[in-house]
């Protein structure tokens, strides 16, 4: 463990309802949750498309990387001295991305553009598929970012880079919530990594119900948040780097992983 490494990360997933295509109302609603955070919090995560809900009306809700919502994220990250992450609709050069942005007190840390757009909802027609890795370092931890539908593609999530923490933000509906629960746990087990998944609650404009089930798993797939819930709430856990390394040293499964390249 190097001198820059923080041995434990306190991470909070905010499981929230979202207001349809209303960034102003969403930001104001989320504001109320920030004041209740522990001062020791390192990372706070918001659901997928937290400023708008899972909409295909990208022209109506998109922002730039210098827009109001990114500035709002920056303000809170600075005020609370933590990293704040969530995805929103970003426009660049006439293209629209479902972009997971991580902002810290000193500015942007990283972003990830959703690679697997959800074809069943027509996301592939409204959004451009991302090509970047979603990997970054924070306080000595190697972190990998992913969004919702990416969860179903184990090859894309495969831990070939020795990341320590895999993050998913989502709008995952009730009819398929068993897949969410199962695949989150599987991604932790097969990648010997901590996994955090944050999903929204409530009902959207299209009548889809979202049951939460946000969760944090350890590298053996053990749930380390208190429970699986369908209510609005904050779920917090401490991630222990020494525990992670001890498990990887004891159980050397990653050493037997396959080598491959993605194109």
N, C-alpha and C positions, 0 to 999 in steps of 0.2 A: 504494500500500500504506500503510494507516494505522498509527499508532504501536502499536495493540493487536494488529496482525497478526503472527503467527508465520510466517515465510517457509516453514518446512518442518515438516510433521507426521510424526512417527514413529507408525505404526499397526500393530498386531499382531492377526491373526485366529487365535484358538485353535480348531483343528480337532480335536474331541474325541469320544469315545464318550459316551453318556449312559445313566444307570441308570433303568430304567422306574419312573416315579412315586415316586421316592425323592430328595427334595430334600436330605436330610441327606448321603446318599452322594455325590450330584452336587457339592454344595458342597465336601465334603472332598477329592474327586478333583481339582476345579479348583484348590483351594488350592495344590497342589504345583506347578502351572505358574506361579503368580504370582512365586515367588521367583527364577525363571530369567529374568524380563523385564529388558530393558535399563533402566537408571535414566533414560534419555532418552525413554522411551516416553510418548506423549501420549494415545493411545486404545487400549484393548484391547476386542475384540469376542468374544462367546460365541455359540454357535449358537442357533437358534430353540428356545424352550421348554427351555432348558438345565437347568432344575431338575426336569423331569419326563419329557422325551421328548414326542413328538407324540401326546398322549393326548386322547381326548374325554371322559374321566372328570373333568370339571372340578370337580365337587363334592368330589372326593377330594384334589385337589392345589392348589386355588386358594389364594391369599394376598391380603392387602391391601397397599396402598402403604406401610403402616407395619409390615409383616410381617417375619419372620426373614430372608428372602432379600434384600429391599431393604436391611435393616440390614447384612447381610453385604456387599452390594455397596458400601454407603457406607463401611464400615470399611476395605475394601481400597482404595477410591478415595482415601481420606484417607491411609492408610499409604503408598501408592505414589505419591501426588500425580499422579494421572492420571484420565482418564475411562474408566469401565467400562460396557459396554453389552451387553445380551442380552435376549431376550424370555422372559416367564413368564406363567402364568395368573393374572390379577388379577380379583378380584371387587369390584364396586361396585354398591351398591343392587340386589342380586339379579341383576345381569348379569355375564357372564364375558367377559373380553377377552384375546386374545393380544396382549400389550403389550410392545413394545420400549422398555426403560427405559435412559436414559443418566444415569449418576450421576458427579458430580465431587467433588473434595475439599471443596467448600463446600456440597454438597447436590445435589438433583435439578436436572439441566440441562434435560431434555426427555423426552417419551415419545411413542410412536406406537402406535395401535391398528390392527391389521391390517385393511385395508379389504376385501380380496378373500379371504374365507374359502374354504377348499378343499372345494368341494361333493362331490367324488368320495369324500372320506373322512368326510363328514358334519360337517365343521367348522362349516358354516353353521347347523346345528341345535344345536350345543353352545355356540358363541361368538356374541357380538354384533359385527357389522361396525363398524369404526371410521369416524369422520368427520373426524378432525383431520389436519392437513397433514403433520406429522412434520418440519417445518422448524425449525432452531435455529442459533444462532451459537456458535462456540467458537474462541477465540484469533484472531478476525477471519475465520475460515472460515465460509461458509454451507454447512450440512450438511442433507441430506435422508434421512430414515429410512424403510425399507421392510422387509417381511417376506415371504420365500419366494414364495408364489403371486402376489404383487403383481408379480413380475418379468415375468410374461406379459402385462402390460397397459401398453403403451408410452405411451398417452395419460395414464394416471395418474402415470407417472414423468417426463413431459415437463418439460424444464427451462425453465419459463416464468418462474422467479424468480431466475435466474442463480445457482443453488447451485453450489458448487465440488466437493462430495463427495457421492456417492450410496452409501448403505450398505444391503446386504441381509443379513439373518440367515436361516438356512434349516434345514429337515430335508428335503432333496431326495434322493429315492431313486435307486438305480442304473438302473432301466429308462429313466428320462428324463433322465439326466445330460448327454446331448448337448445337450438344450435349455437346461439350466443354463449350460453353457459358452458356447454360442452367444449366448444372450440377455444374459448379463452383459457380454460384449464389445460387443454391439450397443448396450446402454444407455449405455456409455461413449462410443462413437462418435457416436451420434445426439444426445447431450446435451452433448458437449464437456466432460466432467466426469471426474474420478477416480471409479472405482467399486470398491467392496470388497464381496466376497461371502464369507460364512463359512458353511460347511456342516458337519454332523456326520459322524462315521464310525461303523462298527459296525452291529450288527443290533438291531432293537427287539423288543418283546414280540410283535408281530404277524408277525415273520419278514421284515420289510422291511430290505433292506441299503442302507446309506448310504456312498457312496464318496468323501466329502470333496470334492475339486476346488475348495476355497476358492481365491480368486484376487484379485489387485489389478491393475486396469488403469489406464493413463493415458488422457488425453482423446482419444487417437487409437486407442484399443483395443489398445495394446501391453501385453502381460503384463509387470509390473514386479516380481512375485515370481519366485523362481528357477525354479519348476517347478509343474506340476499334480500333486498327490499324493493318494493314497488312504489314506495313513497318518496316525496321530495325530501332530500336530506344530503348531508355532507358525510362522505365516508373517508376515514383517515387511517393510515397505517405507517409504521416506521419500517423502512427497508434497510436491512443490515448487510453491508458489503462483506463483512467477515463471515457471516453465515453463508452467503452466496459462494465465496471462494472455498470455504470448507467443504460444502456439498460437491462442488466441481472437482475438488481434489480427491474426495472419497469416491465419487461416482463419475468416472471419466468418460461419460457417454459422448460428449462433444468431440473427443479425440477420434471417435470412430465415424464421424459424419462424412457424408459423401462430398466430393469436390465437384463443382459445376459452375458454369457461367450463365447469366441471364442476358438475353438480347432484347 
